[in-house]
Amino acid sequence: AKLAVPVKVVNHIHDVGTIKGTSKALAIADMCLIAFYFLLRVGEYTSHAKGADRRTVQFRAKDITFWDEDIKVIPNTSSLEALLNAHSVTMRIDNQKNGTRGSTINHKALKRHRCPSRALARRVHSIMSHPNGSPDDIISTYFTTKGEAKVLTSYVINTTVKTAVKATGLVEHGFPLTSVSSHSPRAGGAMAMH
């Protein structure tokens, strides 16, 4: 089992990604925030290895629903401003690791910079507003400057978490890098809820 990371690790990842500002860095920043608050398994938002037989289906843009204050759906094709101002957001997954179909997770918007629903708004808008984007794209999809669609891997998330743990000084406080991984944001979110 891997150690749960505190929210400061996720906040650090988010801040670094925002400063870098590349499409990949922003995708990493948003996905680590989303994974922490929505308790996502890394396989639910990253690409699987080619040929890997996995039961879990990743969250796609079309699996995200934004709601206004009157509990009316805000279409995923709406402006970024409309999505960022959503009152709440729901994620629905077709098939989880435990075999459950159609499970949903809902969060009210926090109306702050590091809000998981705002992170989802940015991910969905990034996909749906791009000429090469599709509702079937995994939510960690980002586009290169040439317009090529790429999806984050668990390796990228793993490396990012380890780098953030080191940068935030947690190694000196009992967080050896061998004990943290791409699973740590989910565990950290669960511990924060507890």
N, C-alpha and C positions, 0 to 999 in steps of 0.2 A: 504494500500500500504506500502511496505517496503522501507527503505532508500537505495539509491545507495551508494555503497562503492567505495572509491578511489582505484586506482591501487596499492597503497602501501599495501592494505589488501591482494590482490591476490598475490603480490610479496612475502609477508611474508609467506602465505600458501605454495607457491612454494618452498621457501627456507627451511622452516621447513620440508616439505615432502622429499626434496632432501637430507637433513642431516639425517633424520630417515632412509631412504633408503629401507624400507620394500615395498613389492609389493603394499600393500594397500595405504601406505603413498604416494608413487610415483603416483598412480592412482588419488588420491585426489589432489595432487599438479598439475598434468597435467590437470585434468578436470576443476578445478577452473580457471586456465589460459585460457583454451579453451572456457569455458562458458562466461568469461569476454570479450574476443576479438571476438568471433563468435556470441555473444548475444543469447546464448542458454537458453531456459527454462529448469528448473531443470528436468522436466519430459521427456526431449528429450535425456537425457543421464544417468538417474538413473532407477533402477528397479521400477516397479509399484507394489503396494500391491496385494497380491494374490486375484483373483476374481474381482479386480477393472476394471471397464469398462471405458477405456480411448481411446480417438480418436487418440492422438499423438502416433506415432511409434518412438521408440528411434533410434538414429543413431547407425548403426552397422559398423563393420570394412569394410564390402563391400560397404558401402555408402561413403567412403572416397577415393578420387582420388588424387594422387600426380603427379605433372607435372615437367618436366625438362625445361631448358631455351628455348628449341626448341618446346615447347608445345607438347611434347610427353609424354605419360603416363609412369610413373614408377610403375611397378607392386607392389601391396601390400605385396607380398611375397619376395620383394627385401631385401637386407641387411639393417641393421639400418643406416649405413653410407649413403647408397644411398637415403633412405627416409629423413634423416636429411638434406641432401644437395638438396632437392627438391626446385625448384624455386617458386612454389606456390602449394596450396592445395585447393581442392573443397570438400565441404560436400553436399550431396544430401539426402533429407529426403522424404520418401514415402507419409507421411500424417501428416500435421501439425495441431495444435489446430484450426486454422482458416479454415481448410478443403482443403487447397491448396495441390496439389500433385506434386511431382517432383521438388520442389523448391531447388535452390542451393545457396550456400554461398561460395565465393572464397576469399582467402587471399594470398598475396605475402609473401614469407618467409622474416623474419626480420634479419636472420643471427646473432642472439644473443641468449644468454642462455635462456632467458624467452620469447621465440618465440612461438606463438600459433601453427604454422605449425610444428615446431619441437616437441611440446607437442603431437600433433596428430600422428606424426611419431613414437614417443615412444609408444603411446597407441596401434597403429595398429601393430607395430612390436612385442610388448609384446604378443598380441593375436595370430598373424599369425605364430610366431616362436615357440609357445608352442605346445607340442604334443596334448594337449586337446583343443587347440584353434580352432575357426571356423570363417569363414567370416561373419556368422550370429550373432556372439557375439556382444553385446552392447559395445560401445567404452569405457565404464567405467569398463569393466570386468578386473579382476586381478586374479592371481592364488596363492593359498596358497602354503606353502612349501610341502604339500602332493599332489599338482597338482590339487586341487579342484578349479573349477571356481566359483568366487563370483562376484557380481555386486554391485557397490556403491548404497546406498539409499539416498533419499533426507534428511533423518534424519542425516546421516553422514556429508553431505555437510552443512546442517544447523548448526550443532554443530561446525564444522570446521570454518565457517564464524564468528560465535559469538566469538569463542576463539581467532581468529585473530584480530577482532575488539578490543577486550579487550587488547590483547598483544601489539597492535600498539598504544595504548593510545587514541583511538578515543572516548571511552566512556566519557572521560573528556571533549571532544570537541563536545558534542551534538549528539552522536550516542548511545542511550540507547539500550541495548541488545534485548529488546522487539521489537525494530524497524528495526532489521536486520535479515535476514534469508537466506535460500538457493536461494532466488530470487534476492538477493542483487548484486551478481556478474554481472548478465545480466543487471540490472538497472545501475550499475556502468559503464559497458562498453558503454551503450547507452549515459550516461551523458558525458563520456570521448570523445565520437565521436562528441557530440554536442558542 
